[in-house]
Amino acid sequence: MTYSDLSYWDIGTAALLLCINAGLSIYYQLGVAKRLLIAAMRMVVQLTLVGLVLKALFATVSPWLTLLCALAMIAFAGREAMARQDRTFVGFWGYGLGTLSMLMAAGVVTLFAMTTQFHADPWYDPRYAIPVLGMILGNTMSGVSLALDRLLSDADNGRAKIEARLALGQSFRTAMREPLKGAMRAGLIPTVNGMAAAGLVSLPGMMTGQILAGVDPVEAVKYQLLIMFLIAGGTALGVFCAVMLALNRITDPRQRLRLDRLQLP
């Protein structure tokens, strides 16, 4: 069994559904038609360019080009994570904290996968490394942005309670225990829900793609399980790093709550 080639007409036909959604938005005055169409055009341009870049990258198999592509992906992920937060840190930390967390988490997990589970030759083969990094990074980005947004929002909204606990002699980490737990739960819930629904409610993207390409369903399941475990590990590591770094950033050696370091909405 082989995969079926898609024509531009096939893709355009599917895009008609998006036009229907935009039409409904205009009719009911939802105010999302413009954003929906811009996002769709941006997606088309981005994926087309990525396809061309990956085609050239796969033909060269250079470790430096693979590293450059990976760093570019992480840099863009940091920007997207920051844009999804209502509250961010002022200055470099607004961008750098989430980016550093994703670099550590997605980088470590991808290196682990490429040197142990995937038997690519060489191990940095972009045909394997870039798609694996992309899947891990996309989910880690969502977890990191949700966790940081929840932590900083709870710190701002619960300022009086936190400062009251500090005044009673509690350490900063103890006073921030509930916001810390809430942030980590918020960052991990999408991944937990995705794993719980896999197979019964949805067929994950990688497994579906492999089945459509003609791979045996059992083999497709094996790859999907591997990717889900890597995603869960990367997301948990990224959320933990981001929350710990943010926790240290909103305090100082005098154990004070430093909301002045936040850029509030």
N, C-alpha and C positions, 0 to 999 in steps of 0.2 A: 504494500500500500504506500502511495506517495501523497504528498500534500498537493492541494489544488492551488494553482496560481490565481491571484486576485487581479482583476483589471481595475483601471481607474473608475470605470463605470460602476463596478461593485461597491467601491468605497464611496463614490458620490451618492449612490442609492441609500446607503446607510446614513450618510450625512443629512438626508432629507428629514430624518427623525429629529435632528437637532433644529432644523428650520421650523418644524412643527412646534417644538418646545418654545422657541423664540416667539413664534406667532401667538401661542397661548399666553406668554408673559406680556406681550403687548396688549392683547385683548383684555386681560384681567388687571393690567397696570401693575404688574409685580415689580417692575424696575430692574429685572435681571437680564433682559434680552440682549442689551449691548454688551454686558460683561460676559454673557454666555458665548456670543459670537466672537468676541475678541479672544476669549480663552481657547475657542476651537481653532481659530486661525493661528494663534500662537502655538498650539499643539502641533498643527500640521507643519508649520515652518520648522519648529524645533526637532520633531521626529525625522523630517526629511533630511535636515542638516546632519543630525546624529547618524542616520543611516549611511550617508556619504562618508562621514568621518570614520565610522567603524569599518566600512568596506576598505578604506585605505589603511587603517590601523591593523586590521587582520592580515593584510598582505605583507606588512613589514615585520611584525612580531619583534618590536624593539622594547626593551625594558624601560627605557627613558620616556618613550612616547606613551607607554602604558601608564607609567607613573604620572606623567603630565596630565593625561586624560582623567585619571582617578582624582588628582588634586583639584582639577577644574570642576568635577562633579561635586566634590565635597564643598568647594567654595560656593557654588550655586545653591547647594543644599543649606548652607549656613544663612544665606540671604533669604531663602524661602522660609526657613524656620523663624527668623527674626520678624519677617513680615506678618506671620500668623499670630504674633503675640500682641496683646493690648498694652502690656507694660514690658519695657525692656530696660537694660542698663544704659546709662549715659556713656557716650564715647565708644571706644574700641570694644568694651566688654559686651555691648549690645549685640554685636556681630560675632565677636571672638569667642565668647563663652560657649554658645551652641555649636559653633564650627569646630572648636577644639574638642568638645565632647564627641562629636560625630567622627572626627578624624581618629580619635583614640579607639572608639568602639567599632566602627565599621572597618577601619584599617586592620585592627587586631583580628577580628573575626574572619575577614576575607583572607588574610595571610594564613590563618589557621586552616581554613577550608582548602585553599589552593595547595598547601604543602602536606595535607593529610588525606582528605576525601577525594579531591579531584586529581586525577592522574594525568595532568597535562604535561606536555613536553615541548618547550620548557614550562616550568611552573607558573611563570608570569604571562603565559599565552593570553593575549587580550580577548580571544574568542571565549574564554572561560572567565577570566578575572573581571572584565568590565561588566558583563551581565550579572554575575554574582554580587559584585559590589553595588550595582544599581539596585537590586532587590533588597539587599540589607540596608543600604543607605536610605532608600525611600521610606521604609518602615521606621528606621531609627529616627529620621527627621521628624516624622509625625509624633513619635513618642516624646522626643526631646522638647519640641515646641509646646505640646500639651502640658508636659510636666513643668516647664519653666513658667508658662502662663498661669498655671494654677498656683504655683508656689508664690510668685510675685503678687498675684491678685489677693491671695489669702493673707500675705504679709501686710499689704496695704490696707485691706478691709478690716483686718483684725489687729490693727496697730495698738489700739487701747488695751486689748487683752494681753498682747505680747509684752508691752511695756510694763503692765501691771505685774506680770509674772517676774520680769526682770527686777522690778523694784522690790519684790519679796525675796530676792536672793537666788532665784533660779538661774542656771547657766543659760546662755543663749540657745544652745542646741535643745535643752529641755523645754524652754519656752516655745520653741519652734517645732516641737514634736508633731503636733497635729497637722500644721501646714505641710510639713515634710512628708508625712505619711499620705496625705491627700494628693500631693503632687506626684509621688511615685505611683500611686494607684491610677491616677489619671493618665500617666504616660504609658502604663502597661495594659490598661483595659482593652484598647483596640487589638493588640496582639493576642491577648487571651481570648477575646471574642472570635478573632479570626481562626485560631486553632480549634476552638470548640465547635465552630460551624463548618469547618472543612470536611467535605465528604457528604455530610447530611444535608446541609443547606446550600453549599456552593462547591463548585470544583475550582480550586485555585488556578490562577493564570498560567503558571509554568506547566502544570499538569495538563491543562486544557490545550495549551499550545503544542505540547509534545504529542498528545493523542491526535490532534488535527494533522500533525506532521507524519503520522503513521507509526509512532512508537507504541510498543506493547503497553497496555494500560497498567500492568503490574510494575513494569520498569518506570513508567511515568510517576506512579505513586511513590516509588523509592526516592526518586529525585525530589519530588515535592516534599516528602517528609524531611529529607536532608535540608532543603532550603528553609522550611518552616522552623526547624530547630536552630539553624544559623540566624534567622531573622529574630527569633525570640531571644537568643543569646545576645545579639548585637543591640537590640532595643533595650534590654534590661541593663546592659553595661553602659549604653549611652545615657539613659535616664539617670542612672546612679551617678555617673560622672557629672552630668549637667546640674543635678540638684545639689550635690556636694559643693561644686564650685560656686553655684549661686548662693548657697547658704553662707559660705565664707565671704562672699562679696558684699552681702548686706549686713555685715557686722564688722567690728573692728577690735583691736586688742582690749578695749575697755568694755566689751560685751554690750555694745549699744546697737539698736536697730537703725541702720543707715538707709532710710528710704530716700534720702537726698541723692543717692546714687542711681535712682530710678528715673526713667523718663515716663511720667504718668500720662494717661490719655486726657 
